[in-house]
Amino acid sequence: MGGDNRAMNTRQAAERWRETWERGWRAHEPDAILALYAERAYFQSHPFRDPQAPRDYIEPTLAAEESAECEFREPIVDGDRAAVAWSAETRLKDGGTERLAGVSLLRFDSDGLVTEQRDFWANA
């Protein structure tokens, strides 16, 4: 039974992560997104990039965008981990545009905060 309870807590944390990222990315409001992360969370925004603090990636990325339309799909949950597929079309302040599709692999602590995030994405 303990495993089922943990999975439910992880599912709730993953749903909160999904909903908060979708809202925060569209609104370009990083504070609610940053509140999802544990103090020393491991954050790797792409397999070929060095890990960094969530704030060091999220704030400048959102600040460089004029607008974003994004969709996050239902999380796949196993134990304290979740995988969330997502896609986005962004317009950058410098006039460029991006079409992205990716998956975020997440690990949550007992408080429902992200302790590890590894993103895999590509430009379409």
N, C-alpha and C positions, 0 to 999 in steps of 0.2 A: 504493500500500500504506500509506503514512503516514496517509492519511485514514481508512482502516479501523481502524488502531491507535488513532487519536485517538477515533473513534466508540466503540470498545470501552472505552477509558478513561472516556469520558463516560457510557457506559451503566453501567459499574460505579459511578461516582460518583453517578449518578442513582438507582440501586438502593439504594445506601447511604443517600442522602438520604431516600428513600421509607421504607425500613425503620426508620431512626432516628427520623424524625418520627412514624411510627405508634406505635412503642414509647414514645417520650418523651412524646408528647401524652397517651396513655392513662395513663401513670404519673405525669404532671405533674412530670417531671424535665427541666429545661431544659439542664443542662450538656452532655449528649451531643448535643442539637440544636445548641447554640451552637458546639460544636466543628466543625460542618460548614461554618462560614463563614470566609472569608478576613478578615484584619484590618480592612480598610476596605470591606467588602461594601456594595453598594447594596441596600437592602431597602425595598420599598414594599408594605405589607400590604393595600392597596386602591387602586384607581385614583384615588379622590378624597381620599386622605390624603397628607400629606407623607412623603417618604422618612425613615427613621430607622435607627439602629443596630439590628441584629437583637436584641441583648440588651434594648434599650429597649421592644421590642414583645413579645418572647417571654416574658420573665420575668413581667411584670404580667398578661399574658393568661392564662398557665397558673395563676398564683396566684389569679386570680378564679374559677377553676372548681373545682367539687366533684368532677366526673367527666366523662370524655369517651369516647365510642365513636367511632372513626374508621376510615376505610378509604382507602388510597391505591392508585391503580391503576398499571398498568405504565407506565413512562415512555416517551414518544415522544422519540427522540433524533435530533439533526441537528448534526453537527460538535461544537462545544463547548457546545451548548444542549440543553435538555430541557424538555418540558412534562409535568406530572404532574397528573391530575385526582384530586380527593379529595372526601370528604363526611364530615360529623361531626354527632353529636348530643351536646350538652354540657349539663350541669346546673351552673348558677352557684351560688356560695356565698350570693348574695343571694336564692336561691330561684327565679330565672328559669331558662329553658331556651332553647337555640338549636338550630336545625337549619340546617346550612350545607352548601353545595356550591360547589366552586370549582376553579380551575386555578392552579398555580404555574408560572410561566415562569422557568427557571433558566439561568444561565451558569456554567460551571466553569473554574477555572484548571488548569494542568498538574499540580497536586498533588491535583486532585479536590475542591477547596474551592469553595464558592459565592462568586462575585464579584458576582453580580447576581441578585436575586429580585424578581419583580413578581407579585403575587397579584391574581386577579380572582375574587370570590365574591359570593354572595347568601344571604340568609336565606330558608329555605323556609317 
